[in-house]
Amino acid sequence: GLTAPPGPQLFEASSCTYTYLLADAGTGDAVIIDPVLETVPRDLRLLRELGLTLRYAANTHCHADHVTGSGALRRALGCSSATSRASGASADILLGEGDELRFGAF
């Protein structure tokens, strides 16, 4: 099943951004949603502590107020970045309606 870190959300106060970490407990595969550059060290520590392999760093939208952490996570861990094709942002994977990011059994 899905596992999650303590608490339902990871919060970054200055940009008021919620980051979500989803993982497959069976395989250790994970996806992080809306990572923030300033909290990449926290996210890397959490992934390491939980023994997870980050497959995707995904952004639900293009942030005008801060730089996302996707690039830093990609450089640190070799995961793929993903975002909406309609956002105009660049990423390894550009998603459209109905597209899926598969990780572990999900």
C-alpha positions in Angstrom: 0.0 0.0 0.0 0.9 3.7 0.0 3.1 5.0 2.8 3.5 8.6 3.8 5.9 10.5 6.1 4.6 11.6 9.5 1.8 14.1 8.9 -0.2 14.4 5.7 1.8 17.2 4.1 5.2 18.8 4.1 4.9 22.5 4.4 7.3 25.3 3.3 6.3 28.5 5.0 7.8 31.3 3.0 6.1 30.2 -0.3 3.1 28.6 1.5 3.7 25.5 -0.6 2.6 22.0 0.4 4.8 19.2 -0.9 3.5 15.6 -1.0 5.6 12.4 -0.9 3.9 9.2 -2.1 5.6 5.8 -1.9 5.0 2.1 -2.6 6.0 0.3 0.6 6.6 -2.9 -1.3 9.1 -1.6 -3.8 10.3 1.6 -2.2 9.6 3.6 -5.3 8.4 7.2 -4.6 7.2 10.3 -6.3 7.4 13.8 -4.8 4.8 16.4 -5.8 5.6 20.2 -5.8 9.0 20.1 -4.2 10.5 23.5 -3.1 14.1 24.3 -3.6 14.6 25.6 -0.1 13.4 22.2 1.4 15.3 19.9 -0.9 17.7 19.0 2.0 14.7 18.0 4.2 13.2 15.9 1.3 16.5 14.2 0.6 16.9 13.3 4.3 13.3 12.0 4.5 13.8 9.8 1.4 17.0 8.4 2.9 15.5 7.8 6.3 12.5 6.0 4.7 14.8 4.0 2.3 12.9 5.3 -0.7 14.0 5.6 -4.4 12.6 8.7 -5.9 11.4 8.0 -9.5 9.7 11.4 -10.2 9.7 15.0 -9.0 6.4 16.3 -10.3 5.0 19.8 -10.3 1.3 20.4 -10.5 1.8 24.0 -11.8 4.6 26.4 -12.7 5.5 28.5 -9.7 5.8 32.2 -10.2 6.7 32.9 -6.5 9.6 30.5 -6.1 11.9 28.0 -7.8 10.8 24.4 -7.6 13.1 21.7 -6.2 12.7 19.3 -9.1 16.0 20.2 -10.7 17.9 19.8 -7.5 16.3 16.5 -6.8 17.0 15.3 -10.3 20.7 16.3 -10.1 21.0 14.7 -6.6 19.1 11.4 -7.3 18.7 11.0 -11.1 14.9 11.0 -10.9 12.8 12.3 -13.8 11.1 15.7 -13.6 7.5 16.0 -14.7 5.0 18.8 -15.2 2.0 19.8 -17.2 2.5 20.3 -21.0 0.2 23.3 -20.7 2.4 25.0 -18.0 5.0 26.1 -20.5 7.7 24.9 -18.1 10.4 22.4 -19.1 10.7 18.9 -17.7 11.8 15.4 -18.7 8.1 14.4 -18.9 5.4 16.7 -20.1 2.0 15.5 -19.0 -1.4 15.9 -20.6 -5.0 15.0 -19.6 -5.2 11.3 -18.6 -1.4 10.7 -18.5 -0.1 8.7 -15.6 3.2 8.5 -13.6 3.7 4.9 -12.6 5.8 4.1 -9.5 6.0 0.7 -7.8 2.5 -0.9 -8.1 0.8 2.5 -8.6 
